[in-house]
């Protein structure tokens, strides 16, 4: 411990309890001791937050059993210190919960007596960087770190006189309260960002996103030779698809149409014919082999992979070209990514090769994102959910002319980039708040507040 401020004392955490105070581990309560209908609440590690009581667990035992085990009942104002991570040594004040409660053995109880320190002071200083460093140095364990109750008692705590304790606690409560409010606001950002992403996509595929653009750029399927050719291709391909797929689910602009994936390109399952699939001779070659987890991790554009096929692997599969839209149909339902490389993939992934005269692959990829939850409902309730090629073939696609598709994709990309930047800024701000909180606690216990 570094030099302490003038007028302060260096006391152990046990000494800070004062006369008649208490510092002890919680009780050893086994599963056989518990009873869901019991009157006594068992407070556990999950209830101990970093400075706050979380009140998450729901374990109980009877009053009779608690008495038989000679348990230590908690009191409102007790400081609870977690002897296991995460993080190790986090502390909070027990607020009282309207019923008798005890705590588990991996939680230490600190209770002040006559002349003891303020519980708020103890909570704050145990959560400070200086004391957390001490606790970490006293921890032991190979699989999971743990600090003993005896080592917690020996923690050396810089302690000011009671009046200064109260002043520092009041200042800390005010400062940390402001930080907590800011953190709560920042915690809302990811949820708001996802809501905004969905709103952008919904506006895009209802036609609202490009409503003014259409007014200034009157494009239809009848005003260019390319669109007339595209129209004839769609009609030819539509003959092979059930007409049930074309019942319009919602209103779209009159310049748009409803169609399906098979009318816009080639839709086919990946291939992995060899059995067993884990045959070593199939792997380790130069051909990227993409799996459902790779698609989910790609966030829309796939260039990295964790497995490759050999020549034998390629012979029983298929190499899909760069630009193919991949759609998962098993495990992770309707995850999508566009290949940035040539790659193979198994039959748990469907590949869509767009007819470039008809559609833009990224336009389709963005649309599949909007119906992901709907597609998942088609998956049967089996051990591993999956949908089939027929389900994807029947998906109805709102289909504008190519020039508007390009504009829609451009606007979606711009909007998603803005949302992503805001989310990244919020994450940086949250990290800054964490550092600011730690520095505030460190300054408090150097006597600098």
Secondary structure, DSSP 4 states (H G I P E B T S, - for coil): -PPPPTT-EEEETTGGG-BT-EEEE-B---GGG--TT-SEEEE-GGGB-SSSB-----EEE-HHHHHHTT-----TT-EEEESBSSSTT-EEE----SS-EEEBTTEEEEE--BTPPPHHHHHHHHTSHHHHHHHHHH-B-SSS-B--HHHHHT-EEEE--HHHHHHHHHHHHHHHHHHHHHHHHHHTHHHHHHHHHHHHHHHHHHT-TTHHHHHHS---TTSSHHHHHHHHHHHHHHTTS-GGGGS-SS---TT-EEEEHHHHEEEEE-----SSTT-GGGEEEEEEEE-HHHHHHHTEEE---SEEE-HHHHHTS--BPTTPEEEE-BSSTT-EEEESS-BEE-TTEEEEEE-TTT--HHHHHHHHHHTHHHHHTTS-SSSS-B--HHHHHT-EEEE--HHHHHHHHHHHHHHHHHHHHHHHHHHHHHHHHHHHHHHHHHHHTTT--
